[in-house]
Amino acid sequence: MAVYLDEDVSVLVGDLIRARGFTVLTTYEAGRAGASDADQLQFASSQRHVLLTHNRRDFEMLARQYGIECQQHAGIVLAVRRSPYELASRLLALMNQVTADEMFQQVRYI
């Protein structure tokens, strides 16, 4: 599973996940800082990356909208704000249990 970090997620989380051999792309690396939530989700999906964010309200709404409009996304992981180390640990636990195919069109909470 590859992950795209929304700009509200610490880039340290990306470094910690990469150190475990997973593919990670941040909004800053992609040159997409400041893009709308809808644009971020569309981009992540176009890259086949699951999107990780702390922005629960907006991305739950986008997930519902995608379902209504029969649009597809690669998956959304909604995370409570925690230290980068704890967040990375929780994300790694998910990534070690769930495949990219299983994340397709899913919203998970960590």
C-alpha positions in Angstrom: 0.0 0.0 0.0 1.3 3.5 -0.9 0.3 6.5 1.2 -0.2 10.2 0.4 0.1 12.5 3.4 -2.3 15.4 3.5 -0.5 18.6 4.4 -1.9 18.5 8.0 0.1 15.3 8.7 3.7 15.7 9.9 6.3 14.8 7.3 8.0 12.9 10.1 5.3 10.3 9.8 6.3 9.8 6.1 9.9 9.4 7.1 9.0 6.8 9.7 6.8 4.8 7.2 9.4 5.0 4.5 12.0 3.6 6.9 9.8 0.4 7.0 9.9 0.0 3.2 6.6 1.6 2.3 6.0 4.1 -0.5 5.0 7.6 0.9 4.4 10.8 -0.9 3.7 14.1 0.9 1.8 17.1 -0.4 5.0 19.1 -0.2 7.0 16.6 -2.2 4.2 16.5 -4.8 4.1 20.3 -5.0 0.5 20.3 -4.0 0.5 22.3 -0.7 -2.5 24.6 -0.5 -4.6 22.5 -2.9 -8.3 21.8 -2.0 -9.3 18.7 -0.1 -11.1 17.5 -3.2 -8.0 18.0 -5.4 -5.8 16.2 -2.8 -8.1 13.2 -2.8 -8.3 13.2 -6.6 -4.5 13.4 -6.9 -3.9 10.6 -4.3 -6.4 8.4 -6.1 -4.8 9.1 -9.5 -1.5 8.0 -8.0 -3.1 4.9 -6.4 -2.2 6.2 -2.9 -4.3 5.9 0.2 -4.8 9.4 1.6 -3.9 10.0 5.3 -5.4 13.1 7.0 -6.5 14.5 10.3 -9.3 16.4 8.5 -12.1 14.0 9.4 -15.2 16.1 8.7 -14.2 17.2 5.2 -12.9 13.9 4.0 -15.9 12.0 5.4 -18.0 14.3 3.3 -15.8 13.8 0.2 -16.1 10.0 0.7 -19.9 10.2 0.8 -19.8 12.5 -2.3 -17.6 10.0 -4.1 -20.1 7.2 -3.4 -23.1 9.2 -4.5 -21.3 10.3 -7.7 -19.9 6.8 -8.3 -16.3 8.1 -8.3 -13.5 6.0 -7.1 -10.7 6.7 -4.6 -7.8 4.5 -3.4 -8.9 4.8 0.3 -8.9 7.3 3.1 -7.3 7.0 6.5 -8.6 9.4 9.1 -6.3 9.9 12.1 -6.8 11.5 15.4 -3.9 14.0 16.1 -1.2 12.1 17.9 2.6 12.3 18.1 4.2 11.4 14.7 5.7 8.2 16.3 2.3 7.0 17.6 0.6 7.9 14.3 3.2 6.1 12.3 2.9 3.0 14.6 -0.9 3.0 14.1 -0.6 3.5 10.3 2.0 0.7 10.1 -0.3 -1.7 11.9 -3.0 -0.9 9.4 -0.6 -1.2 6.4 0.6 -4.6 7.6 -2.9 -6.0 7.9 -4.7 -4.5 4.9 -3.8 -4.5 1.2 -4.2 -1.7 -1.2 -7.0 -3.6 -2.9 -8.8 -3.9 0.5 -8.5 -0.1 1.0 -10.1 0.7 -2.3 -13.2 2.9 -1.7 -12.7 2.4 2.1 -12.5 4.9 5.0 -10.6 3.7 8.0 -10.0 5.3 11.3 -6.8 5.2 13.3 
